[in-house]
Amino acid sequence: MAVQKVLCVDDVNADLINIEKIVAAGGHFVSTAENGKQAVIKAKSEKPNIIFLDINMPEMDGFAAMRELKKDPDTKLIPVVLVTSKNQKADKLWAQMQGANGFVSKPYTPEQILEHLRSL
């Protein structure tokens, strides 16, 4: 199944615009959120095919948002790719333990984002 709906989540407007442009240029519909709480609400209502999720955000960080999504029967199967400035081995391991389907360190290339879209 080709990815059609993508939810991009980041509290830094420049980063959000950047990933939104990359995903849209790949021919996908893009929805955005500025924190984890908004991400959970949008994921439940819009049912995206994949979520690109920052970790460090206000109100609800990416790890907490991902845990909420993974425990909900309606959203638990949506792949979540963390896109973050955290890039230590421990961060990647913790992300995997929390249920992340992928991990991309900032700064990233458009190809790294598009590869996750193609891999679905």
Beta strands, then each sheet from edge to edge (+ up, - down):
strand 1: 5-9
strand 2: 29-33
strand 3: 50-53
strand 4: 80-84
strand 5: 102-105
sheet 1: 2+ 1+ 3+ 4+ 5+
end
